[in-house]
C-alpha cells in the first residue's frame, strides 16, 4: 500500500522526479493513494504523470486513487480535460482508504 502526498506544483519541473520515485512503488503495490490537496498547480506534464502512475498501478493489478478537494485547481484541470472520470477521487485520504477496494482486500 502506498500513500503519497504532493505539495506545490505538479509540472514539467517536478513531474520527472515524482515519476522516478513513485513508478516503482506503483508497480509493486495493490493500492495507491495520491494526495493532491496541497498541489497548487498542474500542467499537461503533471496530468500525463498521473495517467502514467495510474497505468503502472493498474497493470500491476492494483488500484489508483486521488485525493483532491472539489474546488482545487487539479480537479478543475482534470474536469476541463474531460478525464476526471478516469480517476477514483476522494475528498480526504481517510475516505480513499476506507472506501471499499475492488480487490477484496480489507
FENWONOR-V660224 format. One line per field, one symbol per residue. phi: phi as a letter, one per 20 degrees, with the letter a starting at -180 (. if undefined). psi: psi as a letter, one per 20 degrees, with the letter a starting at -180 (. if undefined). burial: 1 if it has 9 or more other C-alpha atoms within 8 Angstrom, else 0. A space follows every 10 residues. Layout:
phi = ???
psi = ???
burial = ???
//
This chain:
phi = .cccddcned cfeefgfgfg eegffffdde cccdedfdfe bbdfffffff fffffffffe ndcccddbeg dffffffffg emcfffdfdc ebfffffefg efenee
psi = ppoqppqbqn ahhhgggggh hhghghiiqh pppoojhjpi qpahggghgg hgggggghhj jaqpqqoqqh jqhghgghgh ikjhiiqoqq hqhgghhipp qijiq.
burial = 0100111011 1101110010 0110111011 1111111111 1110111010 0011011101 0111111110 0111111110 0011001011 1110110000 000000
//
